[in-house]
Amino acid sequence: MVVHDISKIVLDENFEARRADRQENISFRDVTDFLRRHTVLIGVFGAVGLALGFFYILNTPPSYTATARLVIDPEQGRIASQDASTGTIIIEAAEIASQVEIVKSEAIARAVIERLDLTKDPEIVSTSSWVSSIKETVKSLFTLRAADDTANVPDEEYLMRRTMATFLSRMTVRRVGQSYVLEIGYTSLDPEKAAKTTNAIATAYIKTGLNERAEAARSGARWLESRLMEIGEQARAAAMSVEDFRAMNDITTIGTTSTLEQQQLSELSSQMLAARAATAAETAKLMSFQELIASGSIMADVDEGADNPQLQKLRDEMRAATSKLENLKARYHDGNPAIVAARAEIERLEAAMRAEFQRIERLLQSHVDIAQTREKLLETELANLTAAGAGKNVARVELSEMESRATTYRNMYEGVLQQLIGALQTQSFPLGKARIVTAATAPLGKTWPKPSTVLPLSLTLGLGAGLVMAVMRDGLDRRVSSSERLRAELGIASLGHVPVYRSGPRPQQPAIASTMLPLRSVLDMPYSRFSEALRGVKNSIDSAFPANSTAVVGVTSVGPGEGKTTIASNLAQLYMNEGTSVLLVDADFIGSRLSRVTSEDGASFGMESLRLIGISGQYSRRRSSGETPNPEDFDGKAVCCVPVLTVDQTRKAAVAHQRYGHLPALKAELELLRQRYKVIIVDMSGFEDSADTRVICTYLDGIVVVLGQSDKMTVERLAEALSTFGKSRVALLGVISNRSEGPRRAKMKGRKPWRPSST
């Protein structure tokens, strides 16, 4: 067993930190212990919650909820984006959420209330929520201002607003998953009314949508019509400006893509290119023919001679004459007249062919001259046309801008015209955004209250409230009834829990006061819960001292009335009945209860005072140690009496002129008595307000603190009381929880206390 030094048990600045650490390290055993301690409290709160749930179910009228489903046309939805990979059109989720809010709007509610005349429905008019009750109370506090406000609001409008608030609180609208379906619900005490109202809400929403689209189409048609007339006038004015500017600047348009000057310029350019090509071709022919003539090859084939019959004829005659000459040379000699005639024919033909070549050369030269002349004419005409069209370029640019403006107005006119046609079609046949998929029908079962929901919820809330109360009780309860709290927060060990003393009937001695009976409870009921607990305390005290050593143990308490005298006297009785030499010292100089009991009727309680044997400071019992005890007891049996050193004996041993001389006298007596008794138990006053007790504790080997008012004693108060010892080194053996309903062993249940039999 660990003995504590009181000087180290103080409520310092680390006290809260230690307590926080203890609270953070919560084990499973702590939880089970907590639940076991507060099982009754949590169970009571759970039962109360369950009872309230039953009461709520029995006293709440059943309500029914009818639902209808609408589907919103996705083609009417607003396109937020498009998936680039799949091309899927994504409808903006805000569009669906907007439709949900539209269904829950006051406009829809007003339409349904007016259609079904719900302002006269007692179910809605008489219903008032706690929010409205609070508002009414607040308004009543400001009667003057409230009177001014209500004077400006008509009674019908106030009734409509109140009905509308109740109506909207009964209506629910939600989106079904990620679809375009909206589910509308309405709760009422009548299932038929719930279905009728739900269908009216759906119809009002669809009708409102149709009316809005028709009204929007009418407004749009009126605006488009006026806009169409305005744009038509602007388009006409722009077209007239284009024609006037074209006539002013002599700009003739051929077709829709070019002007007359542009077409002429294009044609002249084409002719110019053709003339240049023809001149180059004729020049090439002439040059090649001249080279042929210069080479003397008159028999060579040329392109110009292929189509010339005269030149072809001469070539044939030349070939015939040449062939004839070759034949004649083969038969005759060179001087033959036939050969001479043939050669003369050939020379004539060559002269004719040269003349024909010269004619062809002159013809080709004339062709070249003609081509060059035509090319020059075209160049001159192209230059003149280009010079004439250069002055109209700026006018053409401005004309192009005017034509673009006129075309824009024309396109705008056509676009507005198409929109006007669409608006007129929508106005004549408007399309709704939604349609009813499933109409509401009367529900078969009630929606609220459901026992399967209310009872588990009420039970859970009750258990939760009980758990919260238990936590608050543990958190706010700083009493020292728990030994674990003492050990964790102050480091003080618990010697045991001593239950409340309950005496049995004592018919033989009715004169003894019932308040004195606990002083000898271990004698009256040796195997009672009180005696067994006190024997455990005795064993804990014995373990704090070495074997066969003298122990001077003080028994004290924080304040008076905690049962310290009862604990001290019964401990002495236990030591006496176990054969240990024990002495009981009354050091309670304020109350002196033990001294009074010993002086008046000590034998009845197993106690007797010590006797001075003649030498100052030496005491003995009234009977010798070998003498038979006096057989004066409640049951008529011989009982050994515990010697008691009374307060009067201590005061007589003190010096007469010293007012506080009893303290050193007590110290001297304890030193002498150590030699004769093995165990000395000192009963002292409460140390919280007694300086004598704090001084006497320094004379002892150890002290035991009795806590008999656990409902009033807190950890903080105990720590503050222990701090009154200051720096005094006093050994604290532990605390005893007196009058405690601590843990009780099962085997003690139902056992009757042992009573000594009469002989």
Secondary structure in CASP SS format (residue, H / E / C, confidence):
PFRMAT SS
TARGET T0000
AUTHOR 0000-0000-0000
METHOD secondary structure of the structure
MODEL  1
M C 1.00
V C 1.00
V C 1.00
H E 1.00
D E 1.00
I H 1.00
S H 1.00
K H 1.00
I C 1.00
V C 1.00
L C 1.00
D C 1.00
E C 1.00
N C 1.00
F H 1.00
E H 1.00
A H 1.00
R H 1.00
R H 1.00
A H 1.00
D H 1.00
R H 1.00
Q H 1.00
E H 1.00
N C 1.00
I C 1.00
S C 1.00
F H 1.00
R H 1.00
D H 1.00
V H 1.00
T H 1.00
D H 1.00
F H 1.00
L H 1.00
R H 1.00
R H 1.00
H C 1.00
T H 1.00
V H 1.00
L H 1.00
I H 1.00
G H 1.00
V H 1.00
F H 1.00
G H 1.00
A H 1.00
V H 1.00
G H 1.00
L H 1.00
A H 1.00
L H 1.00
G H 1.00
F H 1.00
F H 1.00
Y H 1.00
I H 1.00
L H 1.00
N H 1.00
T C 1.00
P C 1.00
P C 1.00
S E 1.00
Y E 1.00
T E 1.00
A E 1.00
T E 1.00
A E 1.00
R E 1.00
L E 1.00
V E 1.00
I E 1.00
D C 1.00
P H 1.00
E H 1.00
Q H 1.00
G C 1.00
R C 1.00
I E 1.00
A E 1.00
S E 1.00
Q E 1.00
D C 1.00
A C 1.00
S C 1.00
T C 1.00
G C 1.00
T C 1.00
I E 1.00
I E 1.00
I E 1.00
E C 1.00
A H 1.00
A H 1.00
E H 1.00
I H 1.00
A H 1.00
S H 1.00
Q H 1.00
V H 1.00
E H 1.00
I H 1.00
V H 1.00
K C 1.00
S C 1.00
E H 1.00
A H 1.00
I H 1.00
A H 1.00
R H 1.00
A H 1.00
V H 1.00
I H 1.00
E H 1.00
R H 1.00
L H 1.00
D C 1.00
L H 1.00
T H 1.00
K H 1.00
D C 1.00
P H 1.00
E H 1.00
I H 1.00
V H 1.00
S C 1.00
T C 1.00
S C 1.00
S C 1.00
W H 1.00
V H 1.00
S H 1.00
S H 1.00
I H 1.00
K H 1.00
E H 1.00
T H 1.00
V H 1.00
K H 1.00
S H 1.00
L H 1.00
F C 1.00
T H 1.00
L H 1.00
R H 1.00
A H 1.00
A H 1.00
D H 1.00
D H 1.00
T H 1.00
A H 1.00
N C 1.00
V C 1.00
P C 1.00
D H 1.00
E H 1.00
E H 1.00
Y H 1.00
L H 1.00
M H 1.00
R H 1.00
R H 1.00
T H 1.00
M H 1.00
A H 1.00
T H 1.00
F H 1.00
L H 1.00
S H 1.00
R H 1.00
M E 1.00
T E 1.00
V E 1.00
R E 1.00
R E 1.00
V C 1.00
G C 1.00
Q C 1.00
S C 1.00
Y C 1.00
V E 1.00
L E 1.00
E E 1.00
I E 1.00
G E 1.00
Y E 1.00
T E 1.00
S E 1.00
L C 1.00
D C 1.00
P H 1.00
E H 1.00
K H 1.00
A H 1.00
A H 1.00
K H 1.00
T H 1.00
T H 1.00
N H 1.00
A H 1.00
I H 1.00
A H 1.00
T H 1.00
A H 1.00
Y H 1.00
I H 1.00
K H 1.00
T H 1.00
G H 1.00
L H 1.00
N H 1.00
E H 1.00
R H 1.00
A H 1.00
E H 1.00
A H 1.00
A H 1.00
R H 1.00
S H 1.00
G H 1.00
A H 1.00
R H 1.00
W H 1.00
L H 1.00
E H 1.00
S H 1.00
R H 1.00
L H 1.00
M H 1.00
E H 1.00
I H 1.00
G H 1.00
E H 1.00
Q H 1.00
A H 1.00
R H 1.00
A H 1.00
A H 1.00
A H 1.00
M H 1.00
S H 1.00
V H 1.00
E H 1.00
D H 1.00
F H 1.00
R H 1.00
A H 1.00
M H 1.00
N C 1.00
D C 1.00
I C 1.00
T C 1.00
T E 1.00
I E 1.00
G C 1.00
T C 1.00
T C 1.00
S E 1.00
T E 1.00
L H 1.00
E H 1.00
Q H 1.00
Q H 1.00
Q H 1.00
L H 1.00
S H 1.00
E H 1.00
L H 1.00
S H 1.00
S H 1.00
Q H 1.00
M H 1.00
L H 1.00
A H 1.00
A H 1.00
R H 1.00
A H 1.00
A H 1.00
T H 1.00
A H 1.00
A H 1.00
E H 1.00
T H 1.00
A H 1.00
K H 1.00
L H 1.00
M H 1.00
S H 1.00
F H 1.00
Q H 1.00
E H 1.00
L H 1.00
I H 1.00
A H 1.00
S H 1.00
G C 1.00
S C 1.00
I C 1.00
M C 1.00
A C 1.00
D C 1.00
V C 1.00
D H 1.00
E H 1.00
G H 1.00
A H 1.00
D C 1.00
N C 1.00
P H 1.00
Q H 1.00
L H 1.00
Q H 1.00
K H 1.00
L H 1.00
R H 1.00
D H 1.00
E H 1.00
M H 1.00
R H 1.00
A H 1.00
A H 1.00
T H 1.00
S H 1.00
K H 1.00
L H 1.00
E H 1.00
N H 1.00
L H 1.00
K H 1.00
A H 1.00
R H 1.00
Y C 1.00
H C 1.00
D C 1.00
G C 1.00
N C 1.00
P H 1.00
A H 1.00
I H 1.00
V H 1.00
A H 1.00
A H 1.00
R H 1.00
A H 1.00
E H 1.00
I H 1.00
E H 1.00
R H 1.00
L H 1.00
E H 1.00
A H 1.00
A H 1.00
M H 1.00
R H 1.00
A H 1.00
E H 1.00
F H 1.00
Q H 1.00
R H 1.00
I H 1.00
E H 1.00
R H 1.00
L H 1.00
L H 1.00
Q H 1.00
S H 1.00
H H 1.00
V H 1.00
D H 1.00
I H 1.00
A H 1.00
Q H 1.00
T H 1.00
R H 1.00
E H 1.00
K H 1.00
L H 1.00
L H 1.00
E H 1.00
T H 1.00
E H 1.00
L H 1.00
A H 1.00
N H 1.00
L H 1.00
T H 1.00
A H 1.00
A H 1.00
G H 1.00
A H 1.00
G H 1.00
K H 1.00
N H 1.00
V H 1.00
A H 1.00
R H 1.00
V H 1.00
E H 1.00
L H 1.00
S H 1.00
E H 1.00
M H 1.00
E H 1.00
S H 1.00
R H 1.00
A H 1.00
T H 1.00
T H 1.00
Y H 1.00
R H 1.00
N H 1.00
M H 1.00
Y H 1.00
E H 1.00
G H 1.00
V H 1.00
L H 1.00
Q H 1.00
Q H 1.00
L H 1.00
I H 1.00
G H 1.00
A H 1.00
L H 1.00
Q H 1.00
T H 1.00
Q H 1.00
S H 1.00
F C 1.00
P C 1.00
L C 1.00
G C 1.00
K C 1.00
A E 1.00
R E 1.00
I E 1.00
V E 1.00
T E 1.00
A C 1.00
A C 1.00
T C 1.00
A C 1.00
P C 1.00
L C 1.00
G C 1.00
K C 1.00
T C 1.00
W E 1.00
P C 1.00
K C 1.00
P H 1.00
S H 1.00
T H 1.00
V H 1.00
L H 1.00
P H 1.00
L H 1.00
S H 1.00
L H 1.00
T H 1.00
L H 1.00
G H 1.00
L H 1.00
G H 1.00
A H 1.00
G H 1.00
L H 1.00
V H 1.00
M H 1.00
A H 1.00
V H 1.00
M H 1.00
R H 1.00
D H 1.00
G H 1.00
L H 1.00
D C 1.00
R C 1.00
R E 1.00
V C 1.00
S C 1.00
S C 1.00
S H 1.00
E H 1.00
R H 1.00
L H 1.00
R H 1.00
A H 1.00
E H 1.00
L H 1.00
G C 1.00
I C 1.00
A C 1.00
S E 1.00
L E 1.00
G E 1.00
H E 1.00
V E 1.00
P C 1.00
V C 1.00
Y C 1.00
R C 1.00
S C 1.00
G C 1.00
P C 1.00
R C 1.00
P C 1.00
Q C 1.00
Q C 1.00
P C 1.00
A C 1.00
I C 1.00
A C 1.00
S H 1.00
T H 1.00
M H 1.00
L H 1.00
P H 1.00
L H 1.00
R H 1.00
S H 1.00
V H 1.00
L H 1.00
D H 1.00
M C 1.00
P C 1.00
Y C 1.00
S C 1.00
R H 1.00
F H 1.00
S H 1.00
E H 1.00
A H 1.00
L H 1.00
R H 1.00
G H 1.00
V H 1.00
K H 1.00
N H 1.00
S H 1.00
I H 1.00
D H 1.00
S C 1.00
A C 1.00
F C 1.00
P C 1.00
A C 1.00
N C 1.00
S C 1.00
T C 1.00
A E 1.00
V E 1.00
V E 1.00
G E 1.00
V E 1.00
T E 1.00
S E 1.00
V C 1.00
G C 1.00
P C 1.00
G C 1.00
E C 1.00
G C 1.00
K H 1.00
T H 1.00
T H 1.00
I H 1.00
A H 1.00
S H 1.00
N H 1.00
L H 1.00
A H 1.00
Q H 1.00
L H 1.00
Y H 1.00
M H 1.00
N H 1.00
E C 1.00
G C 1.00
T C 1.00
S C 1.00
V E 1.00
L E 1.00
L E 1.00
V E 1.00
D E 1.00
A E 1.00
D C 1.00
F C 1.00
I C 1.00
G C 1.00
S C 1.00
R H 1.00
L H 1.00
S H 1.00
R H 1.00
V H 1.00
T H 1.00
S H 1.00
E H 1.00
D H 1.00
G C 1.00
A H 1.00
S H 1.00
F H 1.00
G C 1.00
M E 1.00
E E 1.00
S E 1.00
L C 1.00
R E 1.00
L E 1.00
I C 1.00
G C 1.00
I C 1.00
S C 1.00
G C 1.00
Q C 1.00
Y E 1.00
S E 1.00
R C 1.00
R C 1.00
R C 1.00
S C 1.00
S C 1.00
G C 1.00
E C 1.00
T C 1.00
P C 1.00
N C 1.00
P C 1.00
E C 1.00
D C 1.00
F C 1.00
D C 1.00
G C 1.00
K C 1.00
A C 1.00
V C 1.00
C C 1.00
C C 1.00
V E 1.00
P E 1.00
V E 1.00
L E 1.00
T C 1.00
V H 1.00
D H 1.00
Q H 1.00
T H 1.00
R H 1.00
K H 1.00
A H 1.00
A C 1.00
V C 1.00
A C 1.00
H C 1.00
Q C 1.00
R C 1.00
Y C 1.00
G C 1.00
H H 1.00
L H 1.00
P H 1.00
A H 1.00
L H 1.00
K H 1.00
A H 1.00
E H 1.00
L H 1.00
E H 1.00
L H 1.00
L H 1.00
R C 1.00
Q C 1.00
R C 1.00
Y C 1.00
K C 1.00
V E 1.00
I E 1.00
I E 1.00
V E 1.00
D E 1.00
M E 1.00
S C 1.00
G C 1.00
F C 1.00
E C 1.00
D C 1.00
S C 1.00
A H 1.00
D H 1.00
T H 1.00
R H 1.00
V H 1.00
I H 1.00
C H 1.00
T H 1.00
Y H 1.00
L C 1.00
D C 1.00
G E 1.00
I E 1.00
V E 1.00
V E 1.00
V E 1.00
L E 1.00
G C 1.00
Q C 1.00
S C 1.00
D C 1.00
K C 1.00
M C 1.00
T E 1.00
V H 1.00
E H 1.00
R H 1.00
L H 1.00
A H 1.00
E H 1.00
A H 1.00
L H 1.00
S H 1.00
T H 1.00
F H 1.00
G C 1.00
K C 1.00
S C 1.00
R C 1.00
V C 1.00
A E 1.00
L E 1.00
L E 1.00
G E 1.00
V E 1.00
I E 1.00
S E 1.00
N E 1.00
R C 1.00
S C 1.00
E C 1.00
G C 1.00
P C 1.00
R C 1.00
R C 1.00
A H 1.00
K H 1.00
M H 1.00
K C 1.00
G C 1.00
R C 1.00
K C 1.00
P C 1.00
W C 1.00
R C 1.00
P C 1.00
S C 1.00
S C 1.00
T C 1.00
END
